[in-house]
């Protein structure tokens, strides 16, 4: 009986510790700009790293992480940044105006709404916040939902 319990425990832990699928390209998905125009991930340019940040405006972890990026926004000037949420724009605006005021207005940053709820099916985030760093070739270099990985993302952006 103990052997069965141990086996079941190991199997359940292995599902939770799935490896990152590095090297996968940016999934194709359609999001919406503030003016209701569509933005396709197909249009994310190559030749420059891309950082995708999926958030919920009421998520405390999301607020903390984006605040950290906001404080160091100058270090992200060479990265295309996409802040994406399923929230209504009034909540997205509150979030960006409160926690990402300097970051959200940069030329390399797009704030997008996932009104069709396609992000989760396309990117497969584990939880909020979901952070995806893609290389200049649009291949996944790093993904995390852990606020402790902010420093690692800054390291990877510089390399």
MDTraj code that builds the backbone (N, CA, C; nanometers):
import mdtraj as md
import numpy as np

residues = "UNK UNK UNK UNK UNK UNK UNK UNK UNK UNK UNK UNK UNK UNK UNK UNK UNK UNK UNK UNK UNK UNK UNK UNK UNK UNK UNK UNK UNK UNK UNK UNK UNK UNK UNK UNK UNK UNK UNK UNK UNK UNK UNK UNK UNK UNK UNK UNK UNK UNK UNK UNK UNK UNK UNK UNK UNK UNK UNK UNK UNK UNK UNK UNK UNK UNK UNK UNK UNK UNK UNK UNK UNK UNK UNK UNK UNK UNK UNK UNK UNK UNK UNK UNK UNK UNK UNK UNK UNK UNK UNK UNK UNK UNK UNK UNK UNK UNK UNK UNK UNK UNK UNK UNK UNK UNK UNK UNK UNK UNK UNK UNK UNK UNK UNK UNK UNK UNK UNK UNK UNK UNK UNK UNK UNK UNK UNK UNK UNK UNK UNK UNK UNK UNK UNK UNK UNK UNK UNK UNK UNK UNK UNK UNK UNK UNK UNK UNK UNK UNK UNK UNK UNK UNK UNK UNK UNK UNK UNK".split()
xyz = np.array([
    [0.0818, -0.1193, 0.0000],
    [0.0000, 0.0000, 0.0000],
    [0.0865, 0.1263, 0.0000],
    [0.1977, 0.1221, 0.0775],
    [0.2879, 0.2356, 0.0806],
    [0.3487, 0.2595, -0.0565],
    [0.3809, 0.1519, -0.1263],
    [0.4407, 0.1633, -0.2592],
    [0.3454, 0.2336, -0.3563],
    [0.2182, 0.2008, -0.3505],
    [0.1192, 0.2648, -0.4369],
    [0.1094, 0.4133, -0.4045],
    [0.1070, 0.4475, -0.2762],
    [0.1001, 0.5864, -0.2342],
    [0.2227, 0.6643, -0.2822],
    [0.3386, 0.6061, -0.2687],
    [0.4625, 0.6713, -0.3118],
    [0.4606, 0.6930, -0.4628],
    [0.4181, 0.5918, -0.5367],
    [0.4114, 0.6035, -0.6830],
    [0.3151, 0.7139, -0.7260],
    [0.1987, 0.7166, -0.6631],
    [0.1008, 0.8203, -0.6966],
    [0.1528, 0.9591, -0.6622],
    [0.2218, 0.9718, -0.5509],
    [0.2801, 1.0995, -0.5116],
    [0.3843, 1.1445, -0.6127],
    [0.4718, 1.0554, -0.6544],
    [0.5756, 1.0887, -0.7521],
    [0.5156, 1.1279, -0.8868],
    [0.4127, 1.0578, -0.9269],
    [0.3476, 1.0908, -1.0539],
    [0.2847, 1.2296, -1.0470],
    [0.2163, 1.2600, -0.9389],
    [0.1522, 1.3913, -0.9267],
    [0.2558, 1.5031, -0.9199],
    [0.3680, 1.4792, -0.8545],
    [0.4742, 1.5800, -0.8486],
    [0.5373, 1.6015, -0.9849],
    [0.5491, 1.4974, -1.0623],
    [0.6113, 1.5116, -1.1938],
    [0.5257, 1.5955, -1.2871],
    [0.3929, 1.5901, -1.2721],
    [0.3066, 1.6744, -1.3534],
    [0.3255, 1.8209, -1.3175],
    [0.3447, 1.8514, -1.1922],
    [0.3629, 1.9888, -1.1474],
    [0.4989, 2.0448, -1.1814],
    [0.5944, 1.9598, -1.2082],
    [0.7307, 2.0048, -1.2356],
    [0.7669, 1.9851, -1.3818],
    [0.6746, 2.0115, -1.4709],
    [0.7007, 1.9950, -1.6137],
    [0.8101, 2.0903, -1.6580],
    [0.8943, 2.0441, -1.7467],
    [1.0057, 2.1246, -1.7957],
    [0.9550, 2.2331, -1.8896],
    [1.0303, 2.3422, -1.8970],
    [0.9967, 2.4481, -1.9896],
    [1.0195, 2.3972, -2.1312],
    [0.9300, 2.4326, -2.2199],
    [0.9421, 2.3923, -2.3590],
    [1.0181, 2.5011, -2.4339],
    [1.1470, 2.5124, -2.4067],
    [1.2288, 2.6169, -2.4665],
    [1.2480, 2.5899, -2.6147],
    [1.2624, 2.6954, -2.6903],
    [1.2831, 2.6821, -2.8333],
    [1.1547, 2.6927, -2.9139],
    [1.0410, 2.6899, -2.8476],
    [0.9129, 2.7038, -2.9159],
    [0.8974, 2.8497, -2.9585],
    [0.8428, 2.8726, -3.0764],
    [0.8248, 3.0097, -3.1226],
    [0.6994, 3.0717, -3.0608],
    [0.6889, 3.2024, -3.0742],
    [0.5744, 3.2764, -3.0215],
    [0.4471, 3.2203, -3.0858],
    [0.3500, 3.1782, -3.0049],
    [0.2249, 3.1267, -3.0626],
    [0.1491, 3.2363, -3.1377],
    [0.0761, 3.1971, -3.2396],
    [-0.0077, 3.2931, -3.3115],
    [-0.1351, 3.3178, -3.2325],
    [-0.1633, 3.4440, -3.2072],
    [-0.2837, 3.4828, -3.1333],
    [-0.3181, 3.6270, -3.1696],
    [-0.4437, 3.6604, -3.1538],
    [-0.4909, 3.7966, -3.1812],
    [-0.5334, 3.8606, -3.0496],
    [-0.4826, 3.9813, -3.0245],
    [-0.5204, 4.0607, -2.9090],
    [-0.5698, 4.1960, -2.9599],
    [-0.6120, 4.2825, -2.8684],
    [-0.6698, 4.4102, -2.9094],
    [-0.6000, 4.5279, -2.8436],
    [-0.5706, 4.6295, -2.9261],
    [-0.5166, 4.7555, -2.8782],
    [-0.6281, 4.8359, -2.8121],
    [-0.5885, 4.9418, -2.7472],
    [-0.6841, 5.0299, -2.6777],
    [-0.7913, 5.0828, -2.7729],
    [-0.7549, 5.1064, -2.8993],
    [-0.8482, 5.1616, -2.9976],
    [-0.9308, 5.0531, -3.0687],
    [-0.9286, 4.9312, -3.0154],
    [-1.0025, 4.8149, -3.0678],
    [-0.9421, 4.7547, -3.1942],
    [-0.8309, 4.8082, -3.2420],
    [-0.7652, 4.7456, -3.3573],
    [-0.6969, 4.6177, -3.3112],
    [-0.6847, 4.5246, -3.4038],
    [-0.6251, 4.3961, -3.3697],
    [-0.4733, 4.4024, -3.3733],
    [-0.4132, 4.3231, -3.2863],
    [-0.2682, 4.3033, -3.2876],
    [-0.2434, 4.1534, -3.2897],
    [-0.1710, 4.1081, -3.3899],
    [-0.1390, 3.9665, -3.4029],
    [0.0041, 3.9418, -3.3559],
    [0.0231, 3.8338, -3.2829],
    [0.1595, 3.7994, -3.2408],
    [0.2459, 3.7661, -3.3624],
    [0.1845, 3.7387, -3.4736],
    [0.2585, 3.7171, -3.5985],
    [0.3393, 3.8420, -3.6327],
    [0.2913, 3.9589, -3.5895],
    [0.3579, 4.0859, -3.6191],
    [0.4677, 4.1222, -3.5202],
    [0.4932, 4.0366, -3.4218],
    [0.6071, 4.0624, -3.3334],
    [0.7330, 4.0475, -3.4181],
    [0.8118, 4.1518, -3.4257],
    [0.9269, 4.1467, -3.5169],
    [1.0396, 4.0554, -3.4678],
    [1.1123, 4.0012, -3.5623],
    [1.2350, 3.9290, -3.5293],
    [1.3469, 4.0324, -3.5208],
    [1.4605, 3.9910, -3.4704],
    [1.5744, 4.0813, -3.4610],
    [1.5834, 4.1546, -3.3288],
    [1.4838, 4.1366, -3.2441],
    [1.4810, 4.2017, -3.1134],
    [1.4097, 4.1081, -3.0166],
    [1.4588, 4.0990, -2.8936],
    [1.3934, 4.0140, -2.7941],
    [1.2528, 4.0657, -2.7656],
    [1.1659, 3.9738, -2.7249],
    [1.0280, 4.0099, -2.6916],
    [0.9948, 3.9528, -2.5543],
    [0.9313, 4.0357, -2.4737],
    [0.8891, 3.9953, -2.3406],
    [0.7376, 4.0062, -2.3325],
    [0.6718, 3.8935, -2.3028],
    [0.5259, 3.8894, -2.2916],
    [0.4921, 3.8716, -2.1444],
    [0.4098, 3.9631, -2.0942],
    [0.3704, 3.9621, -1.9531],
    [0.2190, 3.9515, -1.9463],
    [0.1690, 3.8393, -1.8995],
    [0.0251, 3.8149, -1.8870],
    [-0.0140, 3.8395, -1.7428],
    [-0.1135, 3.9263, -1.7223],
    [-0.1474, 3.9663, -1.5869],
    [-0.2980, 3.9770, -1.5660],
    [-0.3336, 3.9784, -1.4395],
    [-0.4686, 4.0112, -1.3941],
    [-0.4524, 4.1381, -1.3117],
    [-0.5313, 4.2380, -1.3395],
    [-0.5159, 4.3684, -1.2746],
    [-0.5296, 4.3637, -1.1230],
    [-0.6023, 4.2668, -1.0698],
    [-0.6213, 4.2585, -0.9246],
    [-0.5220, 4.1647, -0.8562],
    [-0.4345, 4.1046, -0.9317],
    [-0.3363, 4.0083, -0.8787],
    [-0.2221, 4.0830, -0.8095],
    [-0.2056, 4.0592, -0.6814],
    [-0.0988, 4.1237, -0.6050],
    [0.0401, 4.0886, -0.6557],
    [0.0607, 3.9646, -0.6959],
    [0.1912, 3.9236, -0.7503],
    [0.2188, 3.9963, -0.8823],
    [0.1168, 4.0102, -0.9654],
    [0.1315, 4.0812, -1.0926],
    [0.1701, 4.2268, -1.0679],
    [0.1045, 4.2883, -0.9701],
    [0.1324, 4.4273, -0.9367],
    [0.2761, 4.4439, -0.8884],
    [0.3208, 4.3512, -0.8065],
    [0.4577, 4.3565, -0.7528],
    [0.5610, 4.3387, -0.8642],
    [0.5376, 4.2429, -0.9514],
    [0.6330, 4.2149, -1.0589],
    [0.6392, 4.3307, -1.1589],
    [0.5239, 4.3797, -1.2017],
    [0.5263, 4.4884, -1.2995],
    [0.5851, 4.6151, -1.2383],
    [0.5682, 4.6349, -1.1079],
    [0.6315, 4.7489, -1.0399],
    [0.7835, 4.7386, -1.0479],
    [0.8351, 4.6172, -1.0339],
    [0.9801, 4.5961, -1.0450],
    [1.0289, 4.6288, -1.1864],
    [0.9520, 4.5889, -1.2858],
    [0.9887, 4.6217, -1.4243],
    [0.9754, 4.7713, -1.4488],
    [0.8760, 4.8327, -1.3901],
    [0.8544, 4.9760, -1.4049],
    [0.9734, 5.0552, -1.3502],
    [1.0256, 5.0132, -1.2358],
    [1.1388, 5.0832, -1.1746],
    [1.2643, 5.0761, -1.2613],
    [1.2770, 4.9686, -1.3391],
    [1.3981, 4.9477, -1.4190],
    [1.3685, 4.9521, -1.5691],
    [1.2673, 5.0300, -1.6075],
    [1.2216, 5.0290, -1.7465],
    [1.3304, 5.0685, -1.8459],
    [1.4251, 5.1514, -1.8047],
    [1.5325, 5.1932, -1.8966],
    [1.6181, 5.0748, -1.9418],
    [1.6298, 4.9736, -1.8559],
    [1.7085, 4.8546, -1.8899],
    [1.6362, 4.7666, -1.9914],
    [1.5109, 4.7973, -2.0195],
    [1.4307, 4.7165, -2.1116],
    [1.4105, 4.7854, -2.2466],
    [1.4865, 4.8902, -2.2731],
    [1.4684, 4.9692, -2.3948],
    [1.4923, 4.8885, -2.5226],
    [1.5730, 4.7842, -2.5153],
    [1.6047, 4.7051, -2.6344],
    [1.5199, 4.5790, -2.6471],
    [1.4065, 4.5776, -2.5784],
    [1.3171, 4.4611, -2.5796],
    [1.1761, 4.5087, -2.6138],
    [1.1081, 4.4384, -2.7023],
    [0.9664, 4.4668, -2.7259],
    [0.8873, 4.4032, -2.6125],
    [0.8017, 4.4810, -2.5490],
    [0.7276, 4.4349, -2.4320],
    [0.5778, 4.4379, -2.4628],
    [0.5108, 4.3284, -2.4249],
    [0.3673, 4.3148, -2.4481],
    [0.3007, 4.2828, -2.3147],
    [0.2247, 4.3782, -2.2628],
    [0.1496, 4.3605, -2.1391],
    [0.0086, 4.3193, -2.1794],
    [-0.0323, 4.1987, -2.1422],
    [-0.1583, 4.1427, -2.1914],
    [-0.2460, 4.0993, -2.0744],
    [-0.3740, 4.1343, -2.0838],
    [-0.4694, 4.0978, -1.9794],
    [-0.6056, 4.0671, -2.0402],
    [-0.6807, 3.9827, -1.9720],
    [-0.8182, 3.9543, -2.0118],
    [-0.9157, 4.0531, -1.9496],
    [-0.8664, 4.1407, -1.8652],
    [-0.9508, 4.2382, -1.7970],
    [-1.0080, 4.3408, -1.8951],
    [-1.1090, 4.4123, -1.8490],
    [-1.1622, 4.5256, -1.9240],
    [-1.0583, 4.6372, -1.9212],
    [-1.0651, 4.7277, -2.0205],
    [-0.9633, 4.8324, -2.0273],
    [-0.9644, 4.9263, -1.9072],
    [-1.0756, 4.9449, -1.8415],
    [-1.0736, 5.0317, -1.7223],
    [-0.9864, 4.9701, -1.6125],
    [-0.9871, 4.8380, -1.5992],
    [-0.9006, 4.7697, -1.5019],
    [-0.7562, 4.7686, -1.5493],
    [-0.7370, 4.7462, -1.6784],
    [-0.6016, 4.7488, -1.7353],
    [-0.5413, 4.8879, -1.7159],
    [-0.6196, 4.9913, -1.7423],
    [-0.5707, 5.1285, -1.7245],
    [-0.5338, 5.1568, -1.5794],
    [-0.6168, 5.1110, -1.4876],
    [-0.5851, 5.1292, -1.3455],
    [-0.4519, 5.0603, -1.3127],
    [-0.4369, 4.9382, -1.3587],
    [-0.3158, 4.8603, -1.3335],
    [-0.1925, 4.9320, -1.3891],
    [-0.1981, 4.9721, -1.5166],
    [-0.0799, 5.0354, -1.5764],
    [-0.0536, 5.1733, -1.5167],
    [-0.1580, 5.2509, -1.4900],
    [-0.1390, 5.3846, -1.4324],
    [-0.0878, 5.3799, -1.2890],
    [-0.1189, 5.2728, -1.2181],
    [-0.0778, 5.2613, -1.0784],
    [0.0560, 5.1916, -1.0620],
    [0.0789, 5.0856, -1.1380],
    [0.1964, 5.0015, -1.1158],
    [0.2988, 5.0041, -1.2297],
    [0.2617, 5.0559, -1.3462],
    [0.3533, 5.0554, -1.4615],
    [0.3471, 5.1873, -1.5374],
    [0.3353, 5.2943, -1.4634],
    [0.3131, 5.4265, -1.5242],
    [0.4215, 5.4654, -1.6249],
    [0.5471, 5.4464, -1.5896],
    [0.6566, 5.4830, -1.6806],
    [0.6765, 5.3767, -1.7887],
    [0.6637, 5.2529, -1.7516],
    [0.6846, 5.1427, -1.8455],
    [0.5817, 5.1439, -1.9582],
    [0.4563, 5.1591, -1.9229],
    [0.3469, 5.1445, -2.0206],
    [0.3485, 5.2488, -2.1318],
    [0.4139, 5.3618, -2.1111],
    [0.4142, 5.4681, -2.2127],
    [0.5375, 5.4657, -2.3029],
    [0.6245, 5.3682, -2.2834],
    [0.7444, 5.3592, -2.3664],
    [0.7083, 5.3119, -2.5073],
    [0.7877, 5.3533, -2.6060],
    [0.7613, 5.3179, -2.7462],
    [0.7709, 5.1686, -2.7722],
    [0.8478, 5.0969, -2.6925],
    [0.8675, 4.9531, -2.7130],
    [0.7667, 4.8685, -2.6350],
    [0.6652, 4.9334, -2.5760],
    [0.5665, 4.8623, -2.4933],
    [0.4278, 4.8735, -2.5564],
    [0.3609, 4.7587, -2.5657],
    [0.2215, 4.7545, -2.6095],
    [0.1372, 4.6982, -2.4967],
    [0.0283, 4.7654, -2.4659],
    [-0.0680, 4.7168, -2.3679],
    [-0.1850, 4.6620, -2.4479],
    [-0.2153, 4.5337, -2.4252],
    [-0.3139, 4.4644, -2.5080],
    [-0.4195, 4.3943, -2.4235],
    [-0.5376, 4.3828, -2.4809],
    [-0.6471, 4.3116, -2.4157],
    [-0.6702, 4.1787, -2.4863],
    [-0.6837, 4.0755, -2.4066],
    [-0.7163, 3.9420, -2.4575],
    [-0.8673, 3.9231, -2.4449],
    [-0.9393, 3.9961, -2.5241],
    [-1.0857, 3.9967, -2.5136],
    [-1.1477, 3.8637, -2.5560],
    [-1.0799, 3.7907, -2.6446],
    [-1.1318, 3.6616, -2.6918],
    [-1.0841, 3.5439, -2.6066],
    [-1.0069, 3.5735, -2.5028],
    [-0.9580, 3.4709, -2.4094],
    [-0.8816, 3.3591, -2.4814],
    [-0.7839, 3.3992, -2.5622],
    [-0.7035, 3.3018, -2.6369],
    [-0.5644, 3.2823, -2.5772],
    [-0.5241, 3.3724, -2.4868],
    [-0.3881, 3.3651, -2.4333],
    [-0.3625, 3.2316, -2.3642],
    [-0.4497, 3.1907, -2.2778],
    [-0.4280, 3.0687, -2.1992],
    [-0.4168, 2.9466, -2.2898],
    [-0.5020, 2.9378, -2.3900],
    [-0.4961, 2.8236, -2.4821],
    [-0.3719, 2.8276, -2.5709],
    [-0.3228, 2.9467, -2.6009],
    [-0.2082, 2.9599, -2.6907],
    [-0.0737, 2.9488, -2.6191],
    [-0.0607, 3.0150, -2.5051],
    [0.0677, 3.0236, -2.4353],
    [0.0813, 2.9228, -2.3206],
    [-0.0283, 2.8725, -2.2690],
    [-0.0306, 2.7744, -2.1602],
    [0.0394, 2.8230, -2.0332],
    [-0.0002, 2.9398, -1.9816],
    [0.0616, 2.9861, -1.8560],
    [0.0185, 2.8981, -1.7398],
    [0.1039, 2.8910, -1.6390],
    [0.0741, 2.8109, -1.5198],
    [-0.0128, 2.8887, -1.4212],
    [0.0139, 3.0201, -1.4094],
    [-0.0585, 3.1064, -1.3165],
    [-0.0228, 3.2510, -1.3469],
    [-0.0841, 3.3434, -1.2747],
    [-0.0493, 3.4857, -1.2857],
    [0.0648, 3.5161, -1.1913],
    [0.1527, 3.6065, -1.2257],
    [0.1758, 3.6580, -1.3593],
    [0.2485, 3.5536, -1.4426],
    [0.2292, 3.5584, -1.5711],
    [0.3011, 3.4676, -1.6609],
    [0.3967, 3.5522, -1.7440],
    [0.5240, 3.5149, -1.7390],
    [0.6275, 3.5907, -1.8082],
    [0.6954, 3.4994, -1.9098],
    [0.7045, 3.5495, -2.0329],
    [0.7662, 3.4737, -2.1408],
    [0.8688, 3.5630, -2.2082],
    [0.9938, 3.5179, -2.2122],
    [1.0985, 3.5930, -2.2810],
    [1.1379, 3.5165, -2.4062],
    [1.1244, 3.5831, -2.5195],
    [1.1591, 3.5243, -2.6483],
    [1.2842, 3.5921, -2.7017],
    [1.3679, 3.5140, -2.7698],
    [1.4884, 3.5684, -2.8300],
    [1.4571, 3.6460, -2.9558],
    [1.5607, 3.7032, -3.0145],
    [1.5445, 3.7802, -3.1375],
    [1.4915, 3.6943, -3.2522],
    [1.5038, 3.5630, -3.2385],
    [1.4529, 3.4691, -3.3387],
    [1.3095, 3.4251, -3.3098],
    [1.2457, 3.4864, -3.2094],
    [1.1089, 3.4578, -3.1661],
    [1.0946, 3.3193, -3.1027],
    [1.2067, 3.2621, -3.0562],
    [1.2025, 3.1332, -2.9871],
    [1.2083, 3.1571, -2.8367],
    [1.1313, 3.0773, -2.7633],
    [1.1222, 3.0921, -2.6187],
    [1.2571, 3.0667, -2.5527],
    [1.3011, 3.1627, -2.4712],
    [1.4268, 3.1507, -2.3981],
    [1.4032, 3.1231, -2.2500],
    [1.2914, 3.1763, -2.1975],
    [1.2649, 3.1609, -2.0549],
    [1.1185, 3.1908, -2.0281],
    [1.0607, 3.1161, -1.9351],
    [0.9248, 3.1441, -1.8911],
    [0.9150, 3.1186, -1.7414],
    [0.8321, 3.1982, -1.6749],
    [0.8177, 3.1840, -1.5306],
    [0.6901, 3.2529, -1.4836],
    [0.6438, 3.2107, -1.3682],
    [0.5346, 3.2787, -1.2984],
    [0.5796, 3.3180, -1.1582],
    [0.7079, 3.3072, -1.1336],
    [0.7631, 3.3319, -1.0007],
    [0.8223, 3.4721, -0.9937],
    [0.7723, 3.5521, -0.9014],
    [0.8220, 3.6891, -0.8887],
    [0.9713, 3.6942, -0.8544],
    [1.0254, 3.5857, -0.8039],
    [1.1679, 3.5806, -0.7724],
    [1.2539, 3.5741, -0.8978],
    [1.1938, 3.5489, -1.0140],
    [1.2684, 3.5379, -1.1387],
    [1.2847, 3.6698, -1.2134],
    [1.2406, 3.7797, -1.1557],
    [1.2547, 3.9095, -1.2218],
    [1.4017, 3.9392, -1.2490],
    [1.4883, 3.9162, -1.1522],
    [1.6316, 3.9419, -1.1709],
    [1.6878, 3.8570, -1.2849],
    [1.6427, 3.7326, -1.2932],
    [1.6905, 3.6441, -1.4008],
    [1.6465, 3.6976, -1.5378],
    [1.5270, 3.7506, -1.5451],
    [1.4802, 3.8059, -1.6725],
    [1.5664, 3.9241, -1.7136],
    [1.6016, 4.0107, -1.6179],
    [1.6898, 4.1225, -1.6497],
    [1.8271, 4.0733, -1.6970],
    [1.8778, 3.9677, -1.6362],
    [2.0049, 3.9092, -1.6803],
    [1.9944, 3.8596, -1.8236],
    [1.8865, 3.7878, -1.8543],
    [1.8680, 3.7328, -1.9884],
    [1.8458, 3.8411, -2.0933],
    [1.7837, 3.9499, -2.0531],
    [1.7623, 4.0613, -2.1465],
    [1.8960, 4.1227, -2.1862],
    [1.9880, 4.1311, -2.0900],
    [2.1185, 4.1908, -2.1167],
    [2.2098, 4.1005, -2.1999],
    [2.1884, 3.9702, -2.1910],
    [2.2805, 3.8784, -2.2622],
    [2.2455, 3.8615, -2.4073],
])
top = md.Topology()
chain = top.add_chain()
for i, resn in enumerate(residues, 1):
    res = top.add_residue(resn, chain, resSeq=i)
    for name in ("N", "CA", "C"):
        top.add_atom(name, md.element.get_by_symbol(name[0]), res)
traj = md.Trajectory(xyz[None], top)
